[in-house]
Amino acid sequence: MFLEPSCFSAEPSPCPIPQRIPIFPLPQVVFFPKTYLPLHIFEPRYRQMVTDATNSGNCIGMALLKEGWEENYYGHPPIYDLGCVGRMIHVENLADGRSNIVLQGLCRYKILEEDLARTPYRQAHITLAAEADSTALTSSFRADLLAILQDLLSPRQNVQDWGEVFASDVSDEILINTLSAMVDFTPLEKQLLLEADTVFQRARRLSDLLQFKRYERNDRKGRG
């Protein structure tokens, strides 16, 4: 059985998502739709996950591990039940059995029930968590985001690269999700962004987090 996502735009192209998918939990990674995630696969259980996913739809669900995961990492430590499904668009198999893959973010998902017995890696029955229609971002809001970001960048960082992300032909969803993924937020802050119901709500949360980072930096300078 497959789920037909209603949250796709022209890119990435629509594809069916299985109702049961592999779950790849990590402690520091939060994945967003319309972004790309390179991963190095080395644990035996996740090597099998990549092989199985290659033969059954190429979909993998990324999930953030909850605090305390270290105590049961090789078992089933608790995870956040809202994550993002990715499609493997590149798989490089290495001679020693490891692999490098690239995931293309498709859509948010919510875990309905975990399937614990089938494989050494985790699987879950999911439903897609399509985002509600969103208010479009104004050009002034985009400009304010860019100004805050430029203010936070170190001299070694390339402002022009970020400016390209803000190009007028880049959709709100790609812009906000790319920033949410790439800015140096904590995993919990990124999970908060992912759980926003709309792109506009995520944009507001993103703006608040960036403003707070700028405040923290300026406060440290003032005390220095």
Rosetta blueprint (number, residue, H / E / L):
1 M L
2 F E
3 L E
4 E L
5 P L
6 S L
7 C L
8 F L
9 S L
10 A L
11 E L
12 P L
13 S L
14 P L
15 C L
16 P L
17 I E
18 P E
19 Q L
20 R E
21 I E
22 P E
23 I E
24 F E
25 P E
26 L E
27 P L
28 Q L
29 V L
30 V L
31 F L
32 F L
33 P L
34 K L
35 T L
36 Y E
37 L E
38 P E
39 L E
40 H E
41 I E
42 F L
43 E L
44 P H
45 R H
46 Y H
47 R H
48 Q H
49 M H
50 V H
51 T H
52 D H
53 A H
54 T H
55 N L
56 S L
57 G L
58 N L
59 C E
60 I E
61 G E
62 M E
63 A E
64 L E
65 L E
66 K L
67 E L
68 G L
69 W H
70 E H
71 E H
72 N H
73 Y L
74 Y L
75 G L
76 H L
77 P L
78 P L
79 I E
80 Y L
81 D L
82 L E
83 G E
84 C E
85 V E
86 G E
87 R E
88 M E
89 I E
90 H E
91 V E
92 E E
93 N E
94 L L
95 A L
96 D L
97 G L
98 R L
99 S E
100 N E
101 I E
102 V E
103 L E
104 Q E
105 G E
106 L E
107 C E
108 R E
109 Y E
110 K E
111 I E
112 L E
113 E E
114 E E
115 D E
116 L L
117 A L
118 R L
119 T L
120 P L
121 Y L
122 R E
123 Q E
124 A E
125 H E
126 I E
127 T E
128 L E
129 A L
130 A L
131 E L
132 A L
133 D L
134 S L
135 T L
136 A L
137 L L
138 T L
139 S H
140 S H
141 F H
142 R H
143 A H
144 D H
145 L H
146 L H
147 A H
148 I H
149 L H
150 Q H
151 D H
152 L H
153 L L
154 S L
155 P L
156 R L
157 Q L
158 N L
159 V H
160 Q H
161 D H
162 W H
163 G H
164 E H
165 V H
166 F L
167 A L
168 S L
169 D L
170 V L
171 S L
172 D H
173 E H
174 I H
175 L H
176 I H
177 N H
178 T H
179 L H
180 S H
181 A H
182 M H
183 V L
184 D L
185 F L
186 T L
187 P H
188 L H
189 E H
190 K H
191 Q H
192 L H
193 L H
194 L H
195 E L
196 A L
197 D L
198 T L
199 V H
200 F H
201 Q H
202 R H
203 A H
204 R H
205 R H
206 L H
207 S H
208 D H
209 L H
210 L H
211 Q H
212 F H
213 K H
214 R H
215 Y H
216 E H
217 R H
218 N H
219 D H
220 R H
221 K H
222 G H
223 R H
224 G L
